[in-house]
Amino acid sequence: MCGCFSKRCKTCQTLYQSRMTRALAIGLFVILAAPFASAKSKHCTVRVHAQGNENDGSVFATPVTTPISGKNIFIEKISAISEHDVSAYRPYAAGDGSFGALLQLDDHGRLALDTLSVEHRGGTLLIFVNGRVITELFVDRRVSDGQIFIASGLTAADIASMEKTWRQIDAKKRK
């Protein structure tokens, strides 16, 4: 092994090139493997969107067709309630072979639901679970109990992701 590290020395050039190739290969491996190493198990996402006004424009409202009634409405792009507002859930089997759940909201979510039910009375709420529209709710009265009832439409995978994210109602708190 030569210790001169000269540009003209073939031994030094070969050693330098092999070190750089090895360093580039390791760097590329680290860059490609990083997303898989930091990937967590999928947690449940819940979004509650209120019916918006079509005059608000495409920045604030987007058109959708409701899953149950089939009406074409506009919903607000920013959700009023998210999975961060849910503190617990209670799953159950629905009659059609799917699952349903009762979502218990924390104090922030309870206040958001109360405000939403007062401000959007007569409107529609769409509930998205893991990116899919699960159900629509017609707001006909004030809701101050902090609970959202999803009658059906959830899959077993949705319930499994809820189990990873929140505690069950009437279950002991996780540590």
C-alpha positions as CSV (number, residue, x, y, z in Angstrom):
1,M,0.0,0.0,0.0
2,C,1.4,3.4,-1.0
3,G,1.2,6.3,1.3
4,C,1.9,9.1,-1.2
5,F,-1.7,9.8,-2.3
6,S,-0.4,11.3,-5.5
7,K,-2.6,11.8,-8.6
8,R,0.0,10.0,-10.7
9,C,0.2,6.9,-8.5
10,K,-2.1,4.2,-9.8
11,T,-2.2,2.4,-6.5
12,C,-3.5,5.5,-4.7
13,Q,-6.1,6.3,-7.4
14,T,-7.5,2.7,-7.2
15,L,-7.7,2.9,-3.4
16,Y,-9.4,6.3,-3.6
17,Q,-11.9,5.2,-6.2
18,S,-12.9,2.0,-4.3
19,R,-13.4,4.1,-1.1
20,M,-15.6,6.5,-2.9
21,T,-17.6,3.8,-4.5
22,R,-18.1,2.1,-1.1
23,A,-19.1,5.4,0.5
24,L,-21.6,6.3,-2.2
25,A,-23.1,2.8,-2.0
26,I,-23.5,3.1,1.8
27,G,-25.0,6.6,1.5
28,L,-27.5,5.5,-1.1
29,F,-28.5,2.5,1.0
30,V,-29.1,4.8,4.1
31,I,-31.2,7.2,2.0
32,L,-33.4,4.5,0.6
33,A,-33.7,2.6,3.9
34,A,-34.6,5.6,6.1
35,P,-38.3,5.8,5.2
36,F,-38.8,2.1,6.0
37,A,-36.9,2.3,9.3
38,S,-39.0,5.2,10.6
39,A,-42.3,3.9,9.3
40,K,-44.8,3.4,12.2
41,S,-47.8,1.3,12.3
42,K,-50.8,3.0,10.7
43,H,-53.0,4.9,13.1
44,C,-56.6,5.8,12.5
45,T,-57.5,9.1,11.0
46,V,-61.0,10.7,11.5
47,R,-62.1,13.9,10.0
48,V,-65.5,15.6,10.3
49,H,-66.2,18.1,7.6
50,A,-69.2,20.5,7.7
51,Q,-71.3,21.5,4.7
52,G,-69.9,24.6,3.2
53,N,-71.1,27.3,0.9
54,E,-70.5,27.0,-2.9
55,N,-69.9,30.8,-3.0
56,D,-66.8,30.4,-0.8
57,G,-64.8,29.3,-3.9
58,S,-62.5,26.3,-4.5
59,V,-60.0,27.5,-1.9
60,F,-62.4,26.9,1.1
61,A,-65.0,24.4,-0.2
62,T,-65.0,21.4,-2.5
63,P,-68.0,19.6,-4.1
64,V,-68.8,16.1,-3.1
65,T,-71.7,13.6,-3.5
66,T,-73.0,12.4,-0.2
67,P,-72.9,8.6,0.2
68,I,-76.3,8.0,1.7
69,S,-78.6,10.7,0.3
70,G,-76.7,11.1,-3.0
71,K,-77.0,14.9,-2.8
72,N,-74.3,17.1,-4.4
73,I,-73.1,19.5,-1.8
74,F,-70.0,21.5,-1.0
75,I,-68.0,20.7,2.2
76,E,-65.4,22.8,3.9
77,K,-61.9,21.8,3.1
78,I,-60.6,22.2,6.7
79,S,-62.1,19.6,9.0
80,A,-63.8,20.8,12.2
81,I,-62.9,17.7,14.2
82,S,-60.0,15.3,13.7
83,E,-58.5,12.2,15.3
84,H,-56.7,14.4,17.7
85,D,-60.0,15.3,19.3
86,V,-61.0,11.7,19.9
87,S,-60.2,10.2,23.3
88,A,-61.9,6.8,23.2
89,Y,-64.1,4.6,21.1
90,R,-66.5,1.7,21.4
91,P,-66.7,-0.7,18.4
92,Y,-69.6,-3.0,17.6
93,A,-70.8,-5.2,14.7
94,A,-73.4,-3.7,12.4
95,G,-76.3,-5.6,10.9
96,D,-74.9,-5.4,7.3
97,G,-71.6,-7.2,8.2
98,S,-69.6,-4.1,8.6
99,F,-68.7,-2.4,11.9
100,G,-69.8,0.7,13.7
101,A,-68.3,2.8,16.5
102,L,-69.1,5.4,19.1
103,L,-66.4,8.0,19.3
104,Q,-65.9,9.9,22.6
105,L,-64.4,13.3,22.1
106,D,-62.0,15.1,24.5
107,D,-62.8,18.6,25.8
108,H,-61.6,20.4,22.6
109,G,-63.6,18.0,20.4
110,R,-66.7,18.3,22.6
111,L,-66.6,22.1,22.3
112,A,-65.9,21.9,18.5
113,L,-68.9,19.5,18.0
114,D,-71.1,21.8,20.1
115,T,-70.1,24.8,18.1
116,L,-70.5,22.9,14.8
117,S,-74.0,21.7,15.7
118,V,-75.1,25.2,16.5
119,E,-73.5,27.0,13.6
120,H,-74.4,24.4,10.9
121,R,-77.9,23.5,12.0
122,G,-79.9,22.2,9.0
123,G,-76.7,21.3,7.2
124,T,-74.8,18.1,6.7
125,L,-71.6,16.7,8.3
126,L,-69.5,14.1,6.4
127,I,-67.3,11.7,8.5
128,F,-64.1,10.4,6.9
129,V,-62.3,7.5,8.5
130,N,-58.9,6.6,7.1
131,G,-59.5,8.7,4.0
132,R,-62.9,7.2,3.0
133,V,-66.3,8.9,3.4
134,I,-68.1,6.6,5.9
135,T,-71.3,8.4,6.7
136,E,-73.2,11.7,6.6
137,L,-75.0,13.2,9.5
138,F,-77.9,15.7,9.3
139,V,-77.6,18.4,12.0
140,D,-81.0,18.9,13.4
141,R,-80.3,19.7,17.0
142,R,-77.5,20.9,19.4
143,V,-75.1,18.1,20.3
144,S,-73.2,18.8,23.6
145,D,-72.5,15.3,24.8
146,G,-69.2,15.0,22.9
147,Q,-70.0,11.7,21.1
148,I,-70.1,10.9,17.4
149,F,-72.0,7.7,16.5
150,I,-71.0,5.9,13.3
151,A,-73.8,3.4,12.6
152,S,-72.0,1.2,10.0
153,G,-69.5,1.2,7.1
154,L,-66.3,0.6,9.1
155,T,-64.0,-2.4,8.1
156,A,-62.1,-4.7,10.4
157,A,-58.9,-2.8,9.4
158,D,-60.5,0.4,10.6
159,I,-61.4,-1.1,14.0
160,A,-57.8,-2.4,14.3
161,S,-56.4,1.0,13.5
162,M,-58.7,2.5,16.1
163,E,-57.5,0.0,18.6
164,K,-53.9,1.1,18.0
165,T,-54.8,4.8,18.4
166,W,-57.4,5.1,21.2
167,R,-58.5,3.3,24.3
168,Q,-61.9,1.6,24.3
169,I,-64.7,3.2,26.3
170,D,-65.1,1.4,29.7
171,A,-61.6,-0.2,29.2
172,K,-58.8,0.7,31.6
173,K,-56.4,3.4,30.5
174,R,-53.3,2.3,28.6
175,K,-50.0,3.2,30.2
